[in-house]
């Protein structure tokens, strides 16, 4: 039980760290460092009006994870990743409804653990709220 919790924590931590990177170069460096720990990560940007962006965010998470080899083509893996992304989104829905959002999706996999962290800037113009949603699934 403790090992499973530790692996979940490592995976979630990696997803958060990759979502908080400021540049593609920083993403690349972090990706290489995580590979040494056998943690596979990916990131993707998003933006737009929240309600219309929800399905695009989930889709971008799945596409990025497939592109980086984090998940395969099976319904099980795609569903697990989409579920983790939806969970992350649901955590900030009350703050974001009716507003614009933008930010970065961070995805990490370690063994059979997959985590999705979504870093959101929420608001109008330069008056932004910041939020993070985090979802986890076992594949």
Long-range contacts (C-beta under 8 A, 24 or more apart in sequence): 7-110, 7-111, 7-113, 8-113, 8-115, 8-136, 10-37, 10-39, 10-110, 10-113, 11-39, 11-108, 11-109, 11-110, 11-113, 11-114, 11-115, 11-136, 12-108, 12-115, 12-117, 12-134, 12-136, 14-39, 14-41, 14-106, 14-108, 14-110, 14-115, 15-41, 15-106, 15-107, 15-108, 15-115, 15-116, 15-117, 15-134, 16-106, 16-117, 16-132, 16-134, 17-106, 18-42, 18-43, 18-106, 18-107, 18-108, 18-117, 19-43, 19-103, 19-104, 19-105, 19-106, 19-117, 19-118, 19-119, 19-132, 20-104, 20-106, 20-119, 21-104, 21-106, 34-108, 37-110, 38-110, 38-111, 39-108, 39-109, 39-110, 40-68, 40-69, 40-70, 40-108, 40-109, 40-110, 41-68, 41-70, 41-106, 41-107, 41-108, 41-109, 42-67, 42-68, 42-70, 42-106, 42-107, 43-104, 43-105, 43-106, 43-107, 44-104, 44-105, 44-107, 45-102, 45-103, 45-104, 45-105, 46-101, 46-102, 46-103, 46-104, 46-105, 47-100, 47-101, 47-102, 47-103, 48-100, 48-101, 48-102, 49-99, 49-100, 49-101, 50-93, 50-96, 50-97, 50-98, 50-99, 50-100, 50-101, 50-122, 51-97, 51-98, 53-101, 54-89, 57-85, 57-89, 57-105, 57-118, 58-82, 58-85, 58-86, 58-89, 60-105, 61-85, 61-105, 61-107, 61-116, 61-118, 64-105, 64-107, 65-107, 65-109, 65-114, 68-107, 70-107, 70-108, 70-109, 70-114, 71-109, 71-114, 71-139, 76-139, 77-114, 77-139, 80-114, 80-137, 80-138, 80-139, 81-107, 81-114, 81-116, 81-137, 83-135, 83-137, 84-114, 84-115, 84-116, 84-135, 84-136, 84-137, 85-116, 85-118, 85-135, 86-135, 87-116, 87-133, 87-134, 87-135, 87-136, 88-116, 88-117, 88-118, 88-133, 88-134, 88-135, 89-118, 89-133, 90-133, 91-131, 91-133, 91-134, 91-135, 92-118, 92-120, 92-122, 92-131, 92-132, 92-133, 95-120, 95-122, 95-129, 95-131, 96-120, 96-122, 96-131, 99-123, 99-124, 100-124, 109-139, 112-138, 112-139, 113-137, 113-138, 113-139, 114-138, 114-139
